[in-house]
Amino acid sequence: MSNIADLIEAYILRRLATQQDGKVELRRTDIADEISCAPSQISYVLSTRFTQDKGFVVESRRGLGGYIRIVQIPINNLVYQDMIEKIDAQTDQGTVRSMVHYLLQHEMVSSREAALLMQVVTAAYRSGMRAEERVHLLKSLLLTLEKFS
């Protein structure tokens, strides 16, 4: 038999799956009544299994009229956002090439897209482009890929 944390997680994931927009708003008391558990167990599950690095954003308000709002963020978007945040004027070509390799390795881009990205990266670093222009170009590329993923 599953433990309480597994049951709570499964319940929340089922509720999320029924939503088209990847968002669900729940009440701790409703979950606790449904599963016969303490609200603190729900808080534990939220803090350990519905974290940002696992692709979730949780907003919670306790007390009367309290709620739990859970939004599922596609993991790909988190990867792209992390890469975008890491690119700055000091980012070297090797780092950007590693990012492209990561995207290819995790099937977030095709081999054709990766080859095109590598060509743009090479040209951006060899052309003598100013660092701020290069940063803007690289971030724009990643934002475009994120939109179409």
Summary of the structure (lengths in Angstrom):
residues: 149
radius of gyration: 20.7
end to end distance: 37.9
largest distance: 64.5
contacts: 382
relative contact order: 0.10
helix: 63%
strand: 11%
